[in-house]
Amino acid sequence: MTNPTSTANPPLSETDTKILKRLRRIEGQVRGLQRMIEEGRECQDILTQLSGTRSALDAAGELLLEQYASGCRAHPGEKITPQDVVRAVKLLRG
């Protein structure tokens, strides 16, 4: 049997809360995009919504990258090197 405290989620930071809020908003935007396509909306309207969704994802990624670069996502006591930041940016930019 596993210890229930070992799988407990750590408390969320203020940045984590902001990122989650953004991701939930993005989830709504994606559902809106699906609905727009189902309703046969104009391509220009769909592309505009898609652009906004992409921008929102970029903003969430930038917040997470800032958090990582400041050491919040590093292992305790582990320094973040410039190579770590470059690797994180490459992951974000895909």
Beta strands, then each sheet from edge to edge (+ up, - down):
end
